[in-house]
Amino acid sequence: MGKDLYEKSDLAKDYFKKADEILGFSISSIMFEGSDEDLKQTSVTQPAVFIHSVISALLIDGFKPDMVAGHSLGEFSALVANKAMSFDEALRLVSIRALAMQKACEAVPSTMAAVLRYESEEQVENICRSITEEVVVPANYNCPGQLVISGSVKGIDIAMEKLTVAGVRRVLKLQVGGAFHSPLMEPAREELAAGIEKAVFATPVCPIYQNYTAKAETDPAAIKSNLIAQLTAPVLWTQSVRHMIADGATNFIEVGPGNVLQGLVGKIDSTVTTAKA
């Protein structure tokens, strides 16, 4: 993972070296030579995706976005891309976030499920709301027809049964470590908040559309607050993309590993152009 970036650029080499120093272990070695299991370690996965995304953006000739957004963890690399945060500061926070989320996952058995081909978002929201004895909430509004729910294992099981009875055509439990973007992440939110409050945020060079509000933001204090709230709130990706388009976005470039977001943007609005950097 990322070895091609390392081999073609001295700038990339410098950033991988810096990442190893900040994290206190050789994440570059794990990324280049580690197994899939190695990469799935909590202390590795989130920093690895962040590092890959930031370096990929730095290697784009003439990279100067008019606006940025990131899905969940991707919000941190987006904040480096628009110069609201330094690479060093953001990577430290990503590491804190990953380890805090792992602790929260271990505290309560929890999971997530993808809900597909439903009647409406309100239908899914109402079913989640009807389960009062367990934690179950909408977690990711990915695109029309794809909503992820998050909660306790028992709560997700109940929700899946209720959704199926209600006629939802496809509900899939996800292979994840816990209930991300739900109230069960509150201990992690508190731990991350302490780190974010101490971090230095600058006025960005362009707006970021944050997961928590889905709206353009340039004020450092508001960016901090939204970034803290993100851990226990849903990722409003569909809403963010729609607001970006309403504000003039016509060309979306996905930066980092994979091309999932490119596909989601196309499903949200097929009239815009999408590409992979």
C-alpha positions as CSV (number, residue, x, y, z in Angstrom):
1,M,0.0,0.0,0.0
2,G,1.5,3.3,-1.2
3,K,4.8,1.7,-2.3
4,D,4.3,3.1,-5.8
5,L,4.1,6.6,-4.3
6,Y,7.3,6.1,-2.3
7,E,9.2,4.8,-5.3
8,K,8.4,7.6,-7.7
9,S,8.9,10.7,-5.5
10,D,11.4,12.1,-3.0
11,L,8.7,14.2,-1.5
12,A,6.7,11.0,-0.8
13,K,9.8,9.4,0.8
14,D,10.1,12.4,3.1
15,Y,6.5,12.2,4.2
16,F,6.7,8.4,4.9
17,K,9.8,9.0,6.9
18,K,8.0,11.8,8.8
19,A,5.0,9.5,9.5
20,D,7.2,6.8,10.9
21,E,8.8,9.3,13.3
22,I,5.5,10.8,14.4
23,L,3.8,7.4,15.1
24,G,6.9,5.9,16.7
25,F,6.9,2.8,14.6
26,S,7.6,2.0,10.9
27,I,4.1,2.2,9.4
28,S,5.8,2.5,6.0
29,S,7.2,-1.0,6.4
30,I,3.8,-2.4,7.3
31,M,2.2,-0.6,4.4
32,F,4.8,-1.8,1.9
33,E,5.4,-5.3,3.1
34,G,2.8,-6.2,5.7
35,S,0.0,-8.7,5.3
36,D,-3.7,-7.8,5.0
37,E,-4.0,-8.7,8.7
38,D,-1.2,-6.3,9.6
39,L,-2.9,-3.5,7.8
40,K,-6.2,-4.3,9.6
41,Q,-4.6,-3.4,13.0
42,T,-6.4,-0.4,14.4
43,S,-3.2,1.5,15.0
44,V,-2.3,1.0,11.3
45,T,-5.5,1.2,9.2
46,Q,-6.6,4.7,9.8
47,P,-3.1,6.3,9.7
48,A,-2.3,4.3,6.6
49,V,-5.3,5.6,4.7
50,F,-4.6,9.1,5.9
51,I,-1.0,9.0,4.8
52,H,-1.8,7.5,1.4
53,S,-4.5,10.2,0.8
54,V,-2.3,13.2,1.8
55,I,0.7,12.1,-0.2
56,S,-1.5,11.3,-3.2
57,A,-2.8,14.8,-3.1
58,L,0.7,16.4,-2.8
59,L,1.8,14.6,-5.9
60,I,-0.9,16.0,-8.1
61,D,0.5,18.7,-10.4
62,G,-1.1,22.1,-9.7
63,F,-3.3,20.7,-7.0
64,K,-5.6,23.6,-5.9
65,P,-9.1,22.5,-5.0
66,D,-12.0,24.9,-4.9
67,M,-13.6,23.0,-2.1
68,V,-12.9,19.7,-0.2
69,A,-14.7,17.0,1.7
70,G,-13.8,13.7,3.2
71,H,-15.9,10.7,4.3
72,S,-15.4,10.0,8.0
73,L,-11.6,9.5,8.5
74,G,-11.2,11.3,5.1
75,E,-12.1,14.6,6.7
76,F,-8.7,14.7,8.3
77,S,-6.8,14.4,4.9
78,A,-9.3,17.0,3.4
79,L,-8.3,19.4,6.2
80,V,-4.6,19.0,5.2
81,A,-5.5,19.4,1.6
82,N,-7.1,22.8,2.3
83,K,-4.3,23.8,4.6
84,A,-6.5,24.0,7.8
85,M,-4.1,21.5,9.4
86,S,-0.5,20.4,9.0
87,F,0.3,16.8,8.1
88,D,2.1,16.3,11.5
89,E,-0.8,17.6,13.6
90,A,-3.5,15.7,11.6
91,L,-1.6,12.4,11.8
92,R,-1.2,12.7,15.5
93,L,-5.0,13.2,15.8
94,V,-5.7,10.3,13.4
95,S,-3.6,8.1,15.6
96,I,-5.5,9.2,18.8
97,R,-8.8,8.7,17.0
98,A,-7.9,5.2,15.8
99,L,-6.8,4.0,19.3
100,A,-9.7,5.7,21.1
101,M,-12.2,4.1,18.7
102,Q,-10.7,0.7,19.2
103,K,-11.1,1.1,23.0
104,A,-14.8,2.1,22.6
105,C,-15.4,-0.9,20.3
106,E,-14.0,-3.2,22.9
107,A,-16.2,-1.7,25.7
108,V,-19.5,-2.7,24.1
109,P,-20.2,-5.4,21.5
110,S,-21.4,-3.4,18.5
111,T,-21.5,-3.4,14.7
112,M,-23.0,-1.8,11.6
113,A,-25.3,-2.8,8.7
114,A,-25.8,-1.5,5.2
115,V,-29.4,-0.9,4.3
116,L,-30.1,-1.0,0.5
117,R,-33.1,-0.5,-1.7
118,Y,-35.4,1.0,1.0
119,E,-38.6,3.0,0.5
120,S,-37.2,6.2,2.0
121,E,-34.6,7.5,4.4
122,E,-37.5,8.3,6.8
123,Q,-38.5,4.7,6.8
124,V,-35.1,3.6,8.0
125,E,-34.8,6.4,10.5
126,N,-38.3,5.6,11.9
127,I,-37.4,2.0,12.4
128,C,-34.1,2.9,14.2
129,R,-36.1,5.3,16.4
130,S,-38.6,2.6,17.3
131,I,-35.9,0.5,18.9
132,T,-35.7,2.1,22.3
133,E,-34.2,-0.8,24.3
134,E,-31.0,-0.8,22.3
135,V,-28.7,1.7,20.5
136,V,-29.4,1.9,16.8
137,V,-28.9,5.0,14.6
138,P,-28.3,6.0,11.0
139,A,-24.6,6.3,10.6
140,N,-23.7,6.9,7.0
141,Y,-25.9,8.6,4.3
142,N,-23.7,7.3,1.5
143,C,-25.9,7.9,-1.6
144,P,-29.6,7.5,-2.5
145,G,-30.5,3.9,-1.7
146,Q,-27.5,3.2,0.5
147,L,-27.7,4.1,4.2
148,V,-25.6,2.4,6.9
149,I,-27.0,1.9,10.5
150,S,-24.9,1.6,13.6
151,G,-25.4,0.3,17.1
152,S,-25.2,-2.6,19.6
153,V,-25.1,-6.1,18.1
154,K,-28.5,-6.9,19.5
155,G,-29.9,-3.5,18.3
156,I,-28.6,-4.1,14.8
157,D,-30.1,-7.6,14.8
158,I,-33.5,-6.2,15.8
159,A,-33.3,-3.4,13.2
160,M,-32.4,-5.9,10.4
161,E,-35.4,-8.0,11.2
162,K,-37.8,-5.0,11.4
163,L,-36.4,-3.6,8.1
164,T,-36.9,-6.9,6.3
165,V,-40.5,-7.2,7.6
166,A,-41.1,-3.6,6.4
167,G,-40.1,-4.7,2.9
168,V,-36.5,-3.5,2.6
169,R,-35.0,-5.6,-0.1
170,R,-31.4,-5.9,1.2
171,V,-29.8,-5.5,4.6
172,L,-26.2,-6.6,5.1
173,K,-24.3,-6.8,8.4
174,L,-20.9,-5.3,7.9
175,Q,-17.5,-6.8,8.9
176,V,-16.5,-3.9,11.1
177,G,-15.0,-3.6,14.6
178,G,-17.8,-1.6,16.2
179,A,-20.6,1.0,16.0
180,F,-18.9,3.9,14.3
181,H,-20.7,7.3,14.2
182,S,-23.1,6.3,17.0
183,P,-23.5,7.3,20.7
184,L,-21.4,4.2,21.5
185,M,-18.4,6.2,20.3
186,E,-18.8,8.8,23.1
187,P,-15.7,7.7,25.1
188,A,-13.7,8.0,21.9
189,R,-15.2,11.4,21.1
190,E,-14.2,12.7,24.5
191,E,-10.6,11.4,24.0
192,L,-10.3,12.9,20.5
193,A,-11.8,16.2,21.7
194,A,-9.0,16.6,24.1
195,G,-6.5,16.3,21.3
196,I,-8.4,18.5,18.9
197,E,-8.7,21.3,21.4
198,K,-5.0,21.4,21.8
199,A,-4.3,21.2,18.0
200,V,-3.5,24.2,15.9
201,F,-6.1,24.9,13.1
202,A,-5.5,27.6,10.5
203,T,-8.0,29.4,8.2
204,P,-8.3,27.1,5.2
205,V,-7.6,28.2,1.6
206,C,-11.0,26.8,0.5
207,P,-14.1,25.6,2.2
208,I,-14.5,22.1,3.7
209,Y,-18.0,20.4,3.6
210,Q,-17.9,18.6,6.9
211,N,-19.7,15.3,7.7
212,Y,-21.5,16.7,10.7
213,T,-23.3,19.6,9.0
214,A,-22.8,18.9,5.3
215,K,-22.3,22.6,4.8
216,A,-19.3,24.7,3.7
217,E,-17.0,25.8,6.6
218,T,-13.9,28.0,6.8
219,D,-13.9,29.1,10.4
220,P,-11.3,27.2,12.4
221,A,-13.3,27.1,15.6
222,A,-16.3,25.7,13.8
223,I,-14.2,23.1,12.0
224,K,-12.8,21.9,15.3
225,S,-16.2,21.6,16.8
226,N,-17.7,19.7,13.8
227,L,-14.7,17.4,13.7
228,I,-15.3,16.4,17.4
229,A,-19.0,15.9,16.8
230,Q,-18.3,13.7,13.8
231,L,-17.5,10.6,15.9
232,T,-20.9,10.2,17.4
233,A,-23.0,11.7,14.6
234,P,-23.9,10.4,11.1
235,V,-21.8,11.0,8.1
236,L,-23.9,13.2,5.9
237,W,-22.1,12.4,2.6
238,T,-25.1,12.6,0.3
239,Q,-26.1,15.9,1.7
240,S,-22.5,17.2,1.5
241,V,-22.1,16.3,-2.1
242,R,-25.5,17.9,-3.0
243,H,-24.4,21.1,-1.2
244,M,-21.1,21.2,-3.0
245,I,-22.9,20.9,-6.3
246,A,-25.4,23.6,-5.3
247,D,-22.4,25.8,-4.6
248,G,-20.9,25.2,-8.1
249,A,-19.0,21.9,-8.0
250,T,-19.0,20.2,-11.4
251,N,-15.8,18.1,-11.2
252,F,-15.0,15.7,-8.3
253,I,-11.6,14.1,-8.0
254,E,-11.1,11.3,-5.5
255,V,-7.7,11.2,-3.8
256,G,-6.4,8.2,-1.9
257,P,-6.8,4.4,-1.9
258,G,-9.8,3.0,-3.7
259,N,-12.6,4.6,-5.7
260,V,-15.6,4.1,-3.6
261,L,-16.4,7.8,-3.2
262,Q,-16.2,8.4,-7.0
263,G,-18.9,5.8,-7.4
264,L,-21.1,7.4,-4.6
265,V,-20.8,10.9,-6.1
266,G,-22.0,9.5,-9.4
267,K,-25.0,7.9,-7.8
268,I,-25.8,11.1,-5.9
269,D,-25.7,13.2,-9.2
270,S,-24.9,11.6,-12.6
271,T,-24.5,15.0,-14.2
272,V,-21.2,15.8,-12.6
273,T,-17.8,14.6,-13.7
274,T,-15.9,12.2,-11.4
275,A,-12.3,11.0,-11.6
276,K,-9.6,9.2,-9.7
277,A,-6.3,11.0,-9.1
